[in-house]
Amino acid sequence: MLLKSLIAANAFAGAAVASPAPMLQARQDDLATYIQNEHTYALQGVLNNFGPNGNLSRGAAPGVAIAGNSETNPPYIYTWTRDTALTVQSLIHEFISGNTSLEPLIQQYVNASARMQTIPNLSGNLTDGSGLGEPKYNINITAFNEPWGRPQPDGPALRASALIAYGNHLLGQGQQAKALSHIWPIVSNDIAYVGQYWNSTGFDLWEEVNGTSFFTTAVQHKALVEGQAFATALGKPCEACTVAPEILCHLQNFWNGTAVIANTPTSYDNSRSGVDINSVLTSINTFDPAATCDDVTFQPCSARALANHKVLVDGFRSIYGVNRNRSSSSAVAVGRYTEDVFMGGNPWYLATLAAAEQLYDALYQWNRQGSLEVTQLSLPFFKSLNANVTTGIFPKSSPSYTVITNAVKTYADGFVAVVQQYTPGNGGLSEEYNRDTGVQVSSPDLTWSFASFLTATARRNGSVPPSWGSSRALAVPSQCRPATVKGTYAAATPSPW
């Protein structure tokens, strides 16, 4: 989006969420009741921001979402390719899980995406695919012709993943013709963009660093892997998909041995450490429920991802006033990165929820594979929850497995409880909450905040997306090459459903 710019011993009793400053109208429900009630608020919050019928959508075109309910400071009455794709992925999961009322909106998003791809803009146009990297548009699907951080190459990959998720649903329903006519032409353009431009610089998801991004690289790799499978199912070639191994090779360069360095350079002047919630967002957006805990794709349960989670979260323990009374083993409010100054440099709802979601994903993966491994790399993460944890492989049948996973679940719930603490009575989720008081800051009713709540709590309930095939794409070339594939592009035609 958007910007300019356990658990202590004794039976792991509880990630405390005591606050130094009680919040007016804070939600007082138990966590399960809060999650159940907030799900209704969050889903409606997303729908409110979509055109044409959302009551906050400001007349947005059908299938187009505003980023947030803020005209100025910050101005979020625009639509971002990234934010909308991530949000639609959450809606597609809700739809596949049984909420069939969402399908017309998903189809409107498909048609809006077809239109948006054809709009010439300051990043370029569709002739050579360069215009697909444009980050934001006016909500009537016209070009935003003012200075901005462009291009942002994560957008096409994320949109491709969202459309492939719906396309695979259509295939599962025997509707190959619709997948071929409505979905593939849009996906084909976005996949071609990734294959051609993945090795070019662009702005990161916070729109602040022009370089190469861990998040962008990972979602590009995922899009090509699942794009290849989708193309094969439709009987289509995917020449761009052949560079997926080169992107995976590049992805390994962001790991420094102890944490992920999210961007290269780390900032416009290299003044930041590079530790960024970008890395946790990567793990949850490339989570594959069928995967093992592999470090290569930084799966949520991998040693790398868990070690990085601890480094990231620990960075916020001492800098936010709202974290002052929380123990060193409890969940805390989480922001983007410790050096952040945007709107005062505060915790973000989506960042705090992402910290929980990674752990819920890990719990799912351990349960599915039937064991949990603690390595030297991940040991500090686990020891912060229980000092008695040692390295080793713990089968699901062992008492140690139960003790450790219970601790991780309690820790994950603690992050959701932090969000609960700073959720007002009306259920609204802004972009941020003040680092000292917990009062909401920046744009109210942020679409991505609501979507993050939906995905985090779905994972808590064991509801996960289909596998994207990560296990087929773990071979890292011995030497990284900058290979790209020049794309071919054609306008997709919005079609009636």
JOKA-V394606 format. One record per pair of residues at least 12 apart in sequence whose C-alpha atoms are under 6 Angstrom apart, sorted by the first residue. I is the first residue (numbers start at 0). J is the second residue. Records with the same first field share a line. If there is no record, write none. Layout:
I = J + J
This chain:
0 = 82
2 = 205 + 206
3 = 206
4 = 207
5 = 328 + 384 + 385 + 406
6 = 328 + 329 + 384
11 = 406
14 = 329 + 330 + 410 + 413
20 = 436
24 = 423 + 424
25 = 420 + 422 + 423 + 424
26 = 424
40 = 426
41 = 449
45 = 446
48 = 64 + 65
49 = 63 + 64
50 = 62 + 63
59 = 138 + 139
60 = 139
61 = 107
62 = 104 + 107 + 108 + 111
64 = 78
65 = 77 + 78
66 = 78 + 446
67 = 442 + 444 + 445 + 446
68 = 442 + 443 + 444
69 = 442
77 = 136 + 137 + 138
78 = 135 + 136 + 138
79 = 134 + 135
80 = 134 + 154
81 = 154
84 = 157 + 158 + 161
86 = 450
88 = 161
110 = 493
113 = 185 + 491 + 493
120 = 142
122 = 150
128 = 192
132 = 150 + 151 + 152
133 = 150
134 = 151
148 = 206
150 = 201
151 = 201 + 202
153 = 215
155 = 189
156 = 219 + 222
159 = 186 + 189
160 = 222
166 = 178
184 = 491
185 = 491
188 = 488
191 = 239 + 486
194 = 239 + 483 + 484
195 = 483 + 484 + 485 + 486
208 = 266 + 267
210 = 263
211 = 262 + 263
212 = 261 + 262
213 = 261
214 = 277 + 281
220 = 243 + 246
223 = 240 + 243
225 = 467
227 = 240
239 = 484
245 = 479
248 = 475 + 479
258 = 307
260 = 273 + 274
261 = 273 + 275
275 = 335 + 336
276 = 335
282 = 297 + 298 + 299
283 = 357
286 = 298
287 = 466
288 = 466
289 = 466
299 = 357 + 361
300 = 361
302 = 376 + 377
305 = 377
306 = 377 + 380
309 = 380
319 = 434
320 = 434 + 435
321 = 434 + 435
328 = 383 + 384
330 = 410 + 413 + 414
332 = 346 + 351
333 = 346 + 350 + 351
334 = 346 + 347 + 350
345 = 433 + 434
346 = 431 + 432
347 = 430 + 431
348 = 431 + 448
349 = 448 + 451
351 = 414
355 = 411 + 414
356 = 455
358 = 411
359 = 458 + 459
369 = 395
370 = 393 + 394 + 395
371 = 392 + 393
372 = 391 + 392
373 = 390 + 391
374 = 390
421 = 437
427 = 444
428 = 444
429 = 442 + 443 + 444 + 445
430 = 442 + 445
